Structure formats: C-alpha cells, structure tokens
Amino acid sequence: MLTLYNVISSDGFIATKDGSEDFIPDEVWNDFLDLCTKYDALIFGKNAYASIQSFGKKLVEPFEDLSIPKIIVTRDKNFKPKTGYIVLSSLKEVAVFRPNMLLSSGPKLNTAFLKEELIDGVILNKLPIAIGEGIPQFEKGVHPQLTHLPELDTEKGNDRKLVFYKVVYFLIR
C-alpha cells in the first residue's frame, strides 16, 4: 500500500510559485515525523530531499533518526545523497520495496505514481492559509478521483486538519 502525504494550503497548493514552503508552520513537521512512524518506508524525490536538507539541524536530525528506510526516487544516475538514504529510479521497484509506504513529494513524482495506479490513499495536512498562487499537488490537468474517508480525519489545532482519502481507479476494457 502506498499513501501520498502533502501539506496543502487552503487554496490548493503544496508550495509557493518559487518552491518555498515558508507558509507551513513548524508544528506541521512534527505531524509529518509522527506519521512517518506508522509506515515501513518513506519515499520522496530529489527536490524534496534537497528541501529537507535545507531545514537545519534541529529539524533534519529527527527525520534522519527515523528507523524506516528513506527512498529517494530519481533518474539522475550521478545523484549522491548523504549516507542513510536509498536511491531508486524505477517506480515499480519502489512500489514493491515495502508493503506500507508513505510518499511525500511534488507534482511530478506524485503524478508519476498516480498514473501507474500505485497510490492507494492520500493524506492532506490542510492549512487555513491561502497563498494565492503556487505549485499544485499534481501536474496540470491531473485530478485524481478521491473518496473522502471522514472517519479518519484528525483535527490538529490552529484550524489545521489531516484529511484522508482513498484513490479510485477505473478499469477500462
């Protein structure tokens, strides 16, 4: 099972137009770290890795201390992360790595996993902040069919909420 997690503004963006996540409050990072402990592995892309590494030691150390494998998906054969990360290039290879994984990435990788029908669920950490314009969760024109699972939703305080969805795929014959 592969679950996609993104923090999202009230107007539907996961980052500002320049890729910044300055609108995301620090307590959301703790939500994410807690969520990671419920999964067998964490998957993200090269850009998300670079973003995490820029957070500073206080935030990066607890992330790197997580006991689950951290997989970076990239086709860049020259990419070399710090020790403790696994680099894979094939979505299919990633999808069978562990039975219960969390994907947290940007629109390109999110869309790639969705198009391969590898995402089973979506968790959105919805913020009460509008940023006007920015980077969406999926590439332009991609709008997955989601079924809301309200019984799983969790209030996080300060008008933040974890919202859960199941991805619906349609068989075409």
ABEGO torsion letter per residue (X at the ends): XBBBBBBBBAAGBABBAAGBAAABBAAAAAAAAAAAAABABBBBBAAAAAAAAAAEAAAAAAAAABABBBBBBBABAABBBBBGBBBBABAAAAAAABABBBBBBBAAAAAAAAAAGABABBBBBBBABBAGBEBBABBBGBBBBBBBBAAABBBAEGGBBBBBBBBBBBBBX
